[in-house]
Amino acid sequence: MIAIKYFLLMRGVWKPQNAMNYWNGETVTKLWNGVWDDLNPHLLTVTKIKGGRPPSFHKSCTSSLASRTCHEN
C-alpha cells in the first residue's frame, strides 16, 4: 500500500491532509484511475497456448480486482 500511496501522491489523487469524510464514489474512482495503469500489468494472467502460438495476456473479469490478488502480485 505504501508504493500505491506514493504513486497516488505524485499524481495528486490521494486525499488532502486535513480532509474529513473524503472517500466517496467519485474520489475512489479518481484514485483507481490514477493508479490503474501502474497496477494493470501486474494483474494480468499469462495463458500459455498450445501449438507454438504466443501467450495470451488477459484477465477473465476486466477491471475487477481482488485485494488478495493485488497484494500477492
Chimera marker file (.cmm) of the C-alpha trace (Angstrom):
<marker_set name="trace">
<marker id="1" x="0.000" y="0.000" z="0.000" r="1" g="1" b="0" radius="0.5"/>
<marker id="2" x="2.921" y="2.355" z="0.625" r="1" g="1" b="0" radius="0.5"/>
<marker id="3" x="4.017" y="2.100" z="-3.019" r="1" g="1" b="0" radius="0.5"/>
<marker id="4" x="0.474" y="2.736" z="-4.255" r="1" g="1" b="0" radius="0.5"/>
<marker id="5" x="0.095" y="5.718" z="-1.934" r="1" g="1" b="0" radius="0.5"/>
<marker id="6" x="3.408" y="7.085" z="-3.235" r="1" g="1" b="0" radius="0.5"/>
<marker id="7" x="2.198" y="6.942" z="-6.858" r="1" g="1" b="0" radius="0.5"/>
<marker id="8" x="-1.134" y="8.485" z="-5.890" r="1" g="1" b="0" radius="0.5"/>
<marker id="9" x="0.554" y="11.335" z="-4.020" r="1" g="1" b="0" radius="0.5"/>
<marker id="10" x="2.778" y="12.022" z="-7.040" r="1" g="1" b="0" radius="0.5"/>
<marker id="11" x="-0.290" y="12.165" z="-9.288" r="1" g="1" b="0" radius="0.5"/>
<marker id="12" x="-2.232" y="14.359" z="-6.873" r="1" g="1" b="0" radius="0.5"/>
<marker id="13" x="-5.100" y="11.909" z="-6.360" r="1" g="1" b="0" radius="0.5"/>
<marker id="14" x="-4.536" y="10.996" z="-2.689" r="1" g="1" b="0" radius="0.5"/>
<marker id="15" x="-6.741" y="12.713" z="-0.123" r="1" g="1" b="0" radius="0.5"/>
<marker id="16" x="-5.682" y="16.142" z="1.168" r="1" g="1" b="0" radius="0.5"/>
<marker id="17" x="-4.049" y="16.017" z="4.633" r="1" g="1" b="0" radius="0.5"/>
<marker id="18" x="-6.843" y="17.672" z="6.612" r="1" g="1" b="0" radius="0.5"/>
<marker id="19" x="-9.787" y="16.190" z="4.662" r="1" g="1" b="0" radius="0.5"/>
<marker id="20" x="-12.615" y="14.625" z="6.668" r="1" g="1" b="0" radius="0.5"/>
<marker id="21" x="-15.031" y="12.104" z="5.106" r="1" g="1" b="0" radius="0.5"/>
<marker id="22" x="-13.113" y="12.407" z="1.837" r="1" g="1" b="0" radius="0.5"/>
<marker id="23" x="-13.646" y="8.957" z="0.342" r="1" g="1" b="0" radius="0.5"/>
<marker id="24" x="-16.824" y="8.533" z="-1.675" r="1" g="1" b="0" radius="0.5"/>
<marker id="25" x="-17.667" y="7.014" z="-5.055" r="1" g="1" b="0" radius="0.5"/>
<marker id="26" x="-16.194" y="9.903" z="-7.027" r="1" g="1" b="0" radius="0.5"/>
<marker id="27" x="-12.911" y="10.164" z="-5.097" r="1" g="1" b="0" radius="0.5"/>
<marker id="28" x="-12.367" y="6.377" z="-5.063" r="1" g="1" b="0" radius="0.5"/>
<marker id="29" x="-12.920" y="6.263" z="-8.836" r="1" g="1" b="0" radius="0.5"/>
<marker id="30" x="-10.424" y="9.111" z="-9.235" r="1" g="1" b="0" radius="0.5"/>
<marker id="31" x="-7.967" y="7.190" z="-7.042" r="1" g="1" b="0" radius="0.5"/>
<marker id="32" x="-8.234" y="3.979" z="-9.100" r="1" g="1" b="0" radius="0.5"/>
<marker id="33" x="-7.979" y="5.891" z="-12.380" r="1" g="1" b="0" radius="0.5"/>
<marker id="34" x="-4.778" y="7.466" z="-11.068" r="1" g="1" b="0" radius="0.5"/>
<marker id="35" x="-3.045" y="4.180" z="-10.295" r="1" g="1" b="0" radius="0.5"/>
<marker id="36" x="-4.669" y="1.652" z="-12.662" r="1" g="1" b="0" radius="0.5"/>
<marker id="37" x="-2.093" y="1.965" z="-15.469" r="1" g="1" b="0" radius="0.5"/>
<marker id="38" x="0.671" y="1.171" z="-12.963" r="1" g="1" b="0" radius="0.5"/>
<marker id="39" x="-1.132" y="-1.838" z="-11.461" r="1" g="1" b="0" radius="0.5"/>
<marker id="40" x="-2.711" y="-3.380" z="-14.549" r="1" g="1" b="0" radius="0.5"/>
<marker id="41" x="0.450" y="-5.027" z="-15.987" r="1" g="1" b="0" radius="0.5"/>
<marker id="42" x="0.957" y="-6.869" z="-12.685" r="1" g="1" b="0" radius="0.5"/>
<marker id="43" x="-2.610" y="-8.168" z="-12.594" r="1" g="1" b="0" radius="0.5"/>
<marker id="44" x="-2.786" y="-9.844" z="-15.995" r="1" g="1" b="0" radius="0.5"/>
<marker id="45" x="-2.945" y="-13.604" z="-16.336" r="1" g="1" b="0" radius="0.5"/>
<marker id="46" x="-0.451" y="-15.221" z="-18.712" r="1" g="1" b="0" radius="0.5"/>
<marker id="47" x="-2.010" y="-18.166" z="-20.559" r="1" g="1" b="0" radius="0.5"/>
<marker id="48" x="0.308" y="-20.445" z="-22.480" r="1" g="1" b="0" radius="0.5"/>
<marker id="49" x="-1.361" y="-21.625" z="-25.668" r="1" g="1" b="0" radius="0.5"/>
<marker id="50" x="-0.508" y="-24.956" z="-27.322" r="1" g="1" b="0" radius="0.5"/>
<marker id="51" x="0.767" y="-25.111" z="-30.863" r="1" g="1" b="0" radius="0.5"/>
<marker id="52" x="3.551" y="-22.536" z="-30.571" r="1" g="1" b="0" radius="0.5"/>
<marker id="53" x="1.225" y="-19.541" z="-30.569" r="1" g="1" b="0" radius="0.5"/>
<marker id="54" x="2.284" y="-16.584" z="-28.426" r="1" g="1" b="0" radius="0.5"/>
<marker id="55" x="0.966" y="-16.461" z="-24.851" r="1" g="1" b="0" radius="0.5"/>
<marker id="56" x="-2.255" y="-14.628" z="-24.130" r="1" g="1" b="0" radius="0.5"/>
<marker id="57" x="-2.336" y="-11.847" z="-21.535" r="1" g="1" b="0" radius="0.5"/>
<marker id="58" x="-5.830" y="-11.412" z="-20.213" r="1" g="1" b="0" radius="0.5"/>
<marker id="59" x="-7.957" y="-11.079" z="-17.123" r="1" g="1" b="0" radius="0.5"/>
<marker id="60" x="-11.183" y="-13.028" z="-17.028" r="1" g="1" b="0" radius="0.5"/>
<marker id="61" x="-13.085" y="-10.204" z="-15.299" r="1" g="1" b="0" radius="0.5"/>
<marker id="62" x="-11.739" y="-6.970" z="-16.759" r="1" g="1" b="0" radius="0.5"/>
<marker id="63" x="-11.280" y="-4.185" z="-14.200" r="1" g="1" b="0" radius="0.5"/>
<marker id="64" x="-12.256" y="-6.396" z="-11.274" r="1" g="1" b="0" radius="0.5"/>
<marker id="65" x="-9.620" y="-6.846" z="-8.640" r="1" g="1" b="0" radius="0.5"/>
<marker id="66" x="-9.439" y="-8.986" z="-5.552" r="1" g="1" b="0" radius="0.5"/>
<marker id="67" x="-7.407" y="-7.369" z="-2.790" r="1" g="1" b="0" radius="0.5"/>
<marker id="68" x="-5.526" y="-10.626" z="-2.213" r="1" g="1" b="0" radius="0.5"/>
<marker id="69" x="-4.568" y="-10.801" z="-5.918" r="1" g="1" b="0" radius="0.5"/>
<marker id="70" x="-3.259" y="-7.246" z="-5.797" r="1" g="1" b="0" radius="0.5"/>
<marker id="71" x="-1.325" y="-7.875" z="-2.581" r="1" g="1" b="0" radius="0.5"/>
<marker id="72" x="0.260" y="-11.099" z="-3.829" r="1" g="1" b="0" radius="0.5"/>
<marker id="73" x="1.238" y="-9.614" z="-7.199" r="1" g="1" b="0" radius="0.5"/>
<link id1="1" id2="2" r="1" g="1" b="0" radius="0.2"/>
<link id1="2" id2="3" r="1" g="1" b="0" radius="0.2"/>
<link id1="3" id2="4" r="1" g="1" b="0" radius="0.2"/>
<link id1="4" id2="5" r="1" g="1" b="0" radius="0.2"/>
<link id1="5" id2="6" r="1" g="1" b="0" radius="0.2"/>
<link id1="6" id2="7" r="1" g="1" b="0" radius="0.2"/>
<link id1="7" id2="8" r="1" g="1" b="0" radius="0.2"/>
<link id1="8" id2="9" r="1" g="1" b="0" radius="0.2"/>
<link id1="9" id2="10" r="1" g="1" b="0" radius="0.2"/>
<link id1="10" id2="11" r="1" g="1" b="0" radius="0.2"/>
<link id1="11" id2="12" r="1" g="1" b="0" radius="0.2"/>
<link id1="12" id2="13" r="1" g="1" b="0" radius="0.2"/>
<link id1="13" id2="14" r="1" g="1" b="0" radius="0.2"/>
<link id1="14" id2="15" r="1" g="1" b="0" radius="0.2"/>
<link id1="15" id2="16" r="1" g="1" b="0" radius="0.2"/>
<link id1="16" id2="17" r="1" g="1" b="0" radius="0.2"/>
<link id1="17" id2="18" r="1" g="1" b="0" radius="0.2"/>
<link id1="18" id2="19" r="1" g="1" b="0" radius="0.2"/>
<link id1="19" id2="20" r="1" g="1" b="0" radius="0.2"/>
<link id1="20" id2="21" r="1" g="1" b="0" radius="0.2"/>
<link id1="21" id2="22" r="1" g="1" b="0" radius="0.2"/>
<link id1="22" id2="23" r="1" g="1" b="0" radius="0.2"/>
<link id1="23" id2="24" r="1" g="1" b="0" radius="0.2"/>
<link id1="24" id2="25" r="1" g="1" b="0" radius="0.2"/>
<link id1="25" id2="26" r="1" g="1" b="0" radius="0.2"/>
<link id1="26" id2="27" r="1" g="1" b="0" radius="0.2"/>
<link id1="27" id2="28" r="1" g="1" b="0" radius="0.2"/>
<link id1="28" id2="29" r="1" g="1" b="0" radius="0.2"/>
<link id1="29" id2="30" r="1" g="1" b="0" radius="0.2"/>
<link id1="30" id2="31" r="1" g="1" b="0" radius="0.2"/>
<link id1="31" id2="32" r="1" g="1" b="0" radius="0.2"/>
<link id1="32" id2="33" r="1" g="1" b="0" radius="0.2"/>
<link id1="33" id2="34" r="1" g="1" b="0" radius="0.2"/>
<link id1="34" id2="35" r="1" g="1" b="0" radius="0.2"/>
<link id1="35" id2="36" r="1" g="1" b="0" radius="0.2"/>
<link id1="36" id2="37" r="1" g="1" b="0" radius="0.2"/>
<link id1="37" id2="38" r="1" g="1" b="0" radius="0.2"/>
<link id1="38" id2="39" r="1" g="1" b="0" radius="0.2"/>
<link id1="39" id2="40" r="1" g="1" b="0" radius="0.2"/>
<link id1="40" id2="41" r="1" g="1" b="0" radius="0.2"/>
<link id1="41" id2="42" r="1" g="1" b="0" radius="0.2"/>
<link id1="42" id2="43" r="1" g="1" b="0" radius="0.2"/>
<link id1="43" id2="44" r="1" g="1" b="0" radius="0.2"/>
<link id1="44" id2="45" r="1" g="1" b="0" radius="0.2"/>
<link id1="45" id2="46" r="1" g="1" b="0" radius="0.2"/>
<link id1="46" id2="47" r="1" g="1" b="0" radius="0.2"/>
<link id1="47" id2="48" r="1" g="1" b="0" radius="0.2"/>
<link id1="48" id2="49" r="1" g="1" b="0" radius="0.2"/>
<link id1="49" id2="50" r="1" g="1" b="0" radius="0.2"/>
<link id1="50" id2="51" r="1" g="1" b="0" radius="0.2"/>
<link id1="51" id2="52" r="1" g="1" b="0" radius="0.2"/>
<link id1="52" id2="53" r="1" g="1" b="0" radius="0.2"/>
<link id1="53" id2="54" r="1" g="1" b="0" radius="0.2"/>
<link id1="54" id2="55" r="1" g="1" b="0" radius="0.2"/>
<link id1="55" id2="56" r="1" g="1" b="0" radius="0.2"/>
<link id1="56" id2="57" r="1" g="1" b="0" radius="0.2"/>
<link id1="57" id2="58" r="1" g="1" b="0" radius="0.2"/>
<link id1="58" id2="59" r="1" g="1" b="0" radius="0.2"/>
<link id1="59" id2="60" r="1" g="1" b="0" radius="0.2"/>
<link id1="60" id2="61" r="1" g="1" b="0" radius="0.2"/>
<link id1="61" id2="62" r="1" g="1" b="0" radius="0.2"/>
<link id1="62" id2="63" r="1" g="1" b="0" radius="0.2"/>
<link id1="63" id2="64" r="1" g="1" b="0" radius="0.2"/>
<link id1="64" id2="65" r="1" g="1" b="0" radius="0.2"/>
<link id1="65" id2="66" r="1" g="1" b="0" radius="0.2"/>
<link id1="66" id2="67" r="1" g="1" b="0" radius="0.2"/>
<link id1="67" id2="68" r="1" g="1" b="0" radius="0.2"/>
<link id1="68" id2="69" r="1" g="1" b="0" radius="0.2"/>
<link id1="69" id2="70" r="1" g="1" b="0" radius="0.2"/>
<link id1="70" id2="71" r="1" g="1" b="0" radius="0.2"/>
<link id1="71" id2="72" r="1" g="1" b="0" radius="0.2"/>
<link id1="72" id2="73" r="1" g="1" b="0" radius="0.2"/>
</marker_set>
